[in-house]
Amino acid sequence: MAKSSQRKKGAIAKATTTAANAARRQLARRTKRTQTDEFAERRELLASSTPYLGLVHAPLTPQQLPPMGDEVRVASYNVHRWTGINGRAAPDPARAAFVISELGADIIALQEVLRPFGAEDPLARLANALHLYAAFGVTRIHTRGELGNAILSRWPVKSAYTVDLTFSRIERRAAVVVQIEGERDLSVVATHLALVDRTRRQQVKTLLELPQIRDNPVVLVGDMNAWRRCKATRELDRELDTAHHNRAWPLTFPSTRPMLALDRIYAQDAKVIDLRAHATAASHRASDHLPIVARVSL
């Protein structure tokens, strides 16, 4: 009986020690994680709110410009989180910023824009350097910060909001929509669509139902992931203006040797009259996509 009691006490003591050690290890891991990742709680809270409008910005030194005229120059550029061609390099926004400065565009849609936690905002810095207004919609929370779509404009942004395009648990997707001030206001919809055909078709359907698509001159711009002709791209071609000088969409991916036309510019109640990829020494290195630039007649 005594031996049985001793064995029982020993088992209880061992279990208690094991539980205490496990608790200490868990606390140590949690403390270490908190010490090395001060933004963990912020990421968790923000992730539950996506998509959301993360920034509406006016340049520190706005330029006096005439009102928007009958023609604007529109561009789209997937900046690949500022990480260059392979996505493994440390973020260097200056590379993509230089390419954006080469474009000479009035309105620029950017995809995979990363605004890091605890560091200078590269998007605001870029907008200030080029004297552009900016709006940024957060699609998802990345390990390093907020990731999403942005629109830069020479003219003030009158309104901005995000549209949730997430129809799959695999990919979070969204669009940012702005109205740009002019003699006749222009709506701009910037997005980065899904890789899966079925999901992409749902996203296109949602975008085509937006009031801006029907009520104002509008440009729909972004990385459409149109790696092959499918129902989504056929619907866009049918519903929106795609006429330009090319026999085919300009190839933009991969930037080192473009084979796919993933990036597109569409218009409604306006006309795309010129569209081409921006291929320079800098653009071949700054991202895995080449930018595209179009003249759009309003």
N, C-alpha and C positions, 0 to 999 in steps of 0.2 A: 504493500500500500504506500509506504514511504517512498520507495523507488519510483512508483508510478506518479506520485505527487511531484517528486523532483524533476522527472522527465517532462511533466506538464508545465512546471514553472520554467524549465529551460527552454521549451518550445515557445512559450509566451514571450520570454525575454529575447529570444532570437528573432521572433517575428516583429517585436517592438523595435529592436535595433535595426532590422532590415527596413522597416517602414520609415524609421527616422532618417536612415541614410538616404533612402529614396527621396524623401521630402527635402533633405538638404541639397541633394544633387539637382532636383527640380528647381529649387529656389536659386541655386547657383547659376543654372542655365538661364533662368528668367532674368536674373540680375545682370548676367553677362550680355544677354540679348538686349536688355534695356540700355545698358551702358554703350554697346556698340551700335545700336540702332535707335537713336533718339526719336525717329519719326514713325516708329511702328504703330503707335496708337493713332497718330494722325492719318496714316495710310488706311488703317482699318475703318476709321470713321468716314473718311472721304469715299472709300470704295463703295460704301452702302448708298451713296447719293448720286453716283454717276448715271447718266451723263448730266453735267451741269455747266453753266457758263462760268468759266474760270477767270476771265479777264476782258475788260473793255478799256482800251487805252488810247489816250490822245498824246501825240508827240510833244516832247518838252519844248520844241521850237517849231510850231506849225508854219507851213509856208502859205503865203497868199497866192491862191490859184484861181483862175477863171472857173466858172461852173463847169460841170461835166458836159461835154459837147455831144456831137452825133456819133462819135467813135471813141472807143476805149481799147486799151491794150490789156489783155487778161492773161494771167499765167497760172500754172499749177505745178507744184513741186513737192514730191515726197522726200523729206530731208532725212529720213531714216534715223531719227533720234539724235541727229548731229554726229553720227558715229562713222561716217565714211562708207566705203564700198561694202565691207564684209560685216559691219555691225558689231565687231569685237573691239574696235579701237576705242580709246577714251573719247567721250564727247568733245567735239571741237566745233562749236557753232560758227566760228569765223570762216571756215571753209564754205559752208552753205551760204552764209551771209554774203560772201564775195560773189557767188554765183547769182544770188538774188539781185545784187546790185548791177550785175551785167544785163539783166533782163530788160530793164527800162520799162517795166510794166506799171500800169496805173492801179491794177487790182491783182493781188496774188493770193491764191489758196495754197496753204501748206498742210501736208499730212505728216503724221508721226512726229509732231512737235513735242519735245520734252522740256517741261519747265521744272527744273530740279528743286528739291527741298533743300533749304539751308545754303543756297548759293545764288549768285546774281541771275536774274531772269534773262535768258538770251533772247526771248521774243520781244520783250520790252526794249532791250538794248538795241536790237535790230530795227524796231519801229522808230526809235528815237534817232538813230543814225541816218535813216533814210527819210525822215520827216513824214512817217506814215501813221495813220490810225490803225488800230488793231482790235480784233475780237478773237477770243480763244474759247473753244468748247472742249471740255474734258471728257474723253471717251472712257478711259480707264486709269487706274492708279498703277503706275510702274514702280519697281523697286526704288528707282532714283527720284521719282516725282510724278507730276501730272503729265499724261500723254493724251494727245488729241489733235483736233483740226483747228487751224487758224486762218483768218482772212486779214490781209493787209490792204489798205486803201489810201489813195492820195486825198480823198474827200472824206468828210466826217461820216461816222456811222450813226445813223438815226435810231436804229433799234437792232437788237441781236437776241437770239435764243438758240437753244439746242433741240435736236430731234433724236429721240431714241430709235436706233435701227437694230437693236439686239433681238434677234429671233432664234438664237442658238446659245446653248450654254458653253459652247466651245469658244466663240468669238464675240467680244463686246465691240459694237460698232455704233457710230452716231454721225450726225451732220450738224454743222453750225450754219445758221441762216442770218444774214444781215440785210438791212436796207440802207443804201448809200445815197446821200443827199445829192441832188442835182436838179436841173431844170425839169427833168422827168426822172424821178427816183428809180434807181436800179436795185433789184434784189439779187443777192448772190448766195447760192447754196454750195457749201463746200463739204465734201465727204470722202470717206475711205471705205469702200464696200467690201463685203465678205469674199472669201475664196470659194465657198461652196455655191454652186449654181442656184439651187433652190432657195437658199437664204438670200442670195443677191437679187433674185426676182421679187421676193417679198419687200426688200429694201427699196427697189426701184418703184414698186407700186405705191409704197408709203410716200416717197418723194414726189411722185407725180400727182398725188392728191393734196399736196401743200397748197394753200391759197395763193402763195406768191407765184407759183408756177402758172396760174391762170390769170391773175389780176394785174401783173406788172411785167415790164421787160425783166427778164431774169436770165442769169447764166448759172448753169449747173456744172460744177468744176470738181475735179479730184481724181484720185486713184480708184478707178472703177474695177480694178482687178479683172479686166476684160481679157483674160488670157485665151479665150476662145469665143467664137460667136455662139450666143445662147439666147434664151427667151428674154432675159433681162436686157441685153444689148439690143436685140431686135426691137423691143418695146421703146427703148430710149431713141433709137434711130427713127422709129415711126412717129413718136409723139413730139420730139424736139428737133430743132434745126441742126443739121450736121454738115451742111454744104460748105465745103472749103476747097482749096486748090488741089489738095492731095487726092490721089486715086484711092489711097488707103490711109488709115490713121498712122501718125508718125510713131515709129518704134522708140520705146523709152527704157526698156528693161531687158537685161541688166545694163547698167550705164557703160560698162567697159566694152560690151559688144551687143548692142540692143537687138533683140529678136521678138519682143512682145510689145504690143501697143496697149499698155495697162492704163495709161493716163488720158483723160478725155476732157473736152470743153464743149458743152452743149448750150443752146440758147433757145428762148421762147419769146416771141414778140420782139426779136432782135435777130441779127444774122452774123454767123461766123464766116468772115470773108477771107481769112488767112489763118493757117494753123501749121506750126512746125515745131520740131524738137529743137531745144537749145543745146547744141553740142559744141563744147569748147574744152580746152585742156583742163580747166578748173572743174567743169561740170562732170567730166568723166571720172573725177576722183572724189568729189565731195559727198556723193550719195550713191546708193545702188540704182536710183532712177535718174534719168535725165528730165529736166523741166520741159514743159511745153508752153508755147506762147501763141496767142491768137489776137488778131484784130477783130473786134466785134462792133458791128454797125448797129446803132440804136435808132 
